[in-house]
Amino acid sequence: MRTRRIGDTQVGEIGLGGMPMSVEGRPDEARSVAAVHAALDAGVTLFDTADAYHIHANEVGHNESLIARAVASHGGDTSDVLIATKGGHLRPGDGSWTLDGSPEYLKQACDASLKRLGVEAIGLYQYHRPDPKVDFAESVGALRDLLDAGKIRYAGISNANPAQIRLANEVLNGRLASVQNQFSPDFRSSEPELELCAELGVAFLPWSPFGGITRASELGSRFAPFAEIAAARGVSPQQVCLAWMLAKAPVVIPIPGSSRPETAQDSAKAADLTLTEEELARLG
């Protein structure tokens, strides 16, 4: 698989998001492990997780532990794998999501993630979502301290706007490695953040990248071109979607979520799909 850059590290240009493996509706662990193995076999080296990817209050870090076990049990060379995780979003176990962006909490959460992942330094640690109760610069300052302490290799932020991206890069002394925002055919309001990341040379990781694709074949859908191009190319609409994202800028590294081996491998094949200028114009 072709690669793109996070910090000074090259990763496969299609990643894998682990959230579906651990939240409501999750499958048995064997299928999720098979999905991770299938992704690795297809050349995926970036795996995105979070301590909040769980259901019950007593299983914080469920997905982190699962991803770590799956990678370790693969049997192949996984030395180039970069596991990205996040802190600052919490699930108290009642189905809700809460926030804690305090520096003290983020540092504690990072220590707990380190243990679950079984590493000396987390590959990419991301502030999951801004907490309106805490000054954003203070929250990002915790990532700066974690970088300086050698507990994380790279620092990123998620669900951020352009002003927050610039501020984070300033607080991190130019060491912001990634921004993870929602971006899809159905959710394009993160275009300014994507463009800023391209300007700064910061990796942009679209989460939930398939928005709208499931409805692409509906009569009159504005997403129909994805299905039409897919049919003409003999590939899935999901591959067309990911190839469209890759064409946006060389900093884009989509992280489609999956818990099925077949969908993980299908997504990875998007790295081999290059759309024409005419096709990209149709997709917008």
Phi, psi and omega in degrees: 000139174296157186240160172224172193253135165238114188062234177257014184251136176269132177230157175304142187285356168241126178258190177224127176268133186267356186307315183298343181282347191227348181263192182307137181083009184295151179275183173291156187298327183301319180292320179295318178298319178298324178294317178297316179297320179296320178296315178300317179298331181272000177099006178288132178233358177249121178239125184253128180222189177194152178292340182273000179276084179199178178249302187270154184297334183268013181229037177305135180084013181309314184286325177301312181296319180297311180300316181299316179295319182295315179296317182295331184268004185295319179095342178264185178282113180246022184294340180263010180283135175245115177263123179254131176229177187218155176218158179113349174249138183230154175234106183290354176104357180256014181093351182269167175239133178235176185232145170210099181259016180293141179305322181298315181293315182300322179291322176294318180296321178297317178300319180292321178294322177304315181293317182293323180279344177067037182235161177278333178215132179287135183302306178220119179248127187240137172285116196293313182200134181305137178259113183297345180275351184234135177304128185301320180298325179292319179297313180293332176300329176295321177295321177300317180294323178293322175298311183296330180277354180078015180277340176226147179276320181223152179242139178221170176230163183221148178058046185247155176262173183304318180298320179291325177297313180296319180295317180299317180296326178291313180297325181274008178057045177079013185254018176293122186263331186203158172228126179247109181232158173292133177202130183196174175302333182264351184220089186252010184288354176269012177305316179300322179293319178299314181296322178294319178298320178298321179295320184273348184075030181257135180298138177246119185250099180289125173260155186052055188286349185264014179305126180093335183294325181295342179252011187297331184270000179294142180301126177081001180295138177287356178261004181305324180304329179297316180290322181293315178294321178299316180296319180292327182271346183073033179231177179277154174301329179296320177296319178298318180300313182292321178295323176299317178295316181301328181285346182296317182191151181291354179269353185280128176226094182295149179232068180299135178281145179200151171228016180237133179304318185293323180283327176297318180287325178298316179299318182299329181294344179298337179295340180265000184257118177248119181276149178282164177300323179295317179295318179297323178295323178294326183279338176081000000 
